[in-house]
Amino acid sequence: MAIPETVLSQVETKLARFCARKAPPEVSEQLRLVYKVQGDAVMLQEERPAIGVPGAWVQTRVARLRYDPKGRRWTLYCADRGGRWRAYKGIAATVSLDGLIAEIDRDPSGIFWG
């Protein structure tokens, strides 16, 4: 199920601000932070230029935020070594995206930014 339009507009505003703050325009040749909406989830990715391949970019998964429309809650996921998404244990599901974005930014365990 897709994220409702009213919720999606808030998500896009918050994540666009977060991405612009973490990877401002002046570093856009070396680093981009982007998000992609896929059904009921939003994936946050870091992009860097591929070494030795002009014009190509390498994507690294940062986090996944999944929306539950019944409970109107967001759950935060991190990628494991095999690239599978696992529920992040550091914070509970919540109705507000702000706390999850702050947790990604803080990254107390080093799982999101290494």
N, C-alpha and C positions, 0 to 999 in steps of 0.2 A: 504494500500500500504506500502511496506517495505521501510526502509531508504536506499537510494542508497549506494553502497559499498564504494565509495570514501568518502562520508560523514560519514558513519559508522566507518571507520578506524580512522578518526579524533576524533569522539565521544569516541571510546574505549580508545584511547590514553589519552585524556583529563580526562575522568572519572576514569580510572585506576590510574592516578597520584593523582587525588583529593581523591579517596578512600584510597590510601596508605598514604597520608599525614594526613587525618583525623583519620585513624585507622591503625597506623603502625604495623608491624609484632610483635613487643614486647608486644602488648596488644591483640593479636589475640585469646587468651584464654578467654578474657572477652568481646571483642567487634570486630565486623567485619562490614565493610561498603561495600555493594555490589551493582551492577547495573545489570539489566536484560533488554534485548532488546525484545520488543513485538510489531511486526509490525512496525508502524510508531512512536512508543514511546519507551522511555527508563525510567524504574522505578528505583529509588534509594532507597535502603532499609538499615536499621540498623538491625544487628542481635546480640542478646545477649543470653547467656546460659539460658535455662529454669530453674527456681527454682524447685528443688526437682525431676527433671527428667534428670538423667545423660545422656549426649550425645545429648540431644535435644536442639534446638535453637529456640528462639522466634523472629519473624520478625516484624519490625515496618516500616510502610511506611514513607519515608522522603519527596520525591518529584517525580514528573513525568515531563518529558520533551517530548513534542510532536512536531514532524517534519511535516511541510506542504511542500510537494515537489513542488507544483505549485509556491508558493511564496518564497520557499527556506528559510523559517523562522522557528524558534523554539519558542514554547510557554511554559511557566512554569506553573505547576499546584501544588496545595497543597491538602492534604486530609482533609476533614471536620470531625466533630465528628462522623458522621455515616460511615466514611470510603470512601465516594464518593470523586472523584477528582473534584476540582473546580479551575477555572482559577485564578492564583495568580495576585492580583491587583497591586502589588508593582513595577512591571517592564513590559514594553511592549514587544511584540513578536519581535524577532531580528534574524538577519542572523548568528550571532556569538553566540556560546554556552558559551563563556568565561564570559560574563556579567551575564548570568543566573546562572552559577556555583558560581560566586562571590556572587550573591544575596543569594543563598542557604547557602553559608558559613557564610556570615554576619548575615543573619536571623534577620533583624531589628524588625520584628513583633513577633518573637518567634514561628511562625507557623511550621517551619521545625524541629527544635531541641528542642522545648519546652521551 
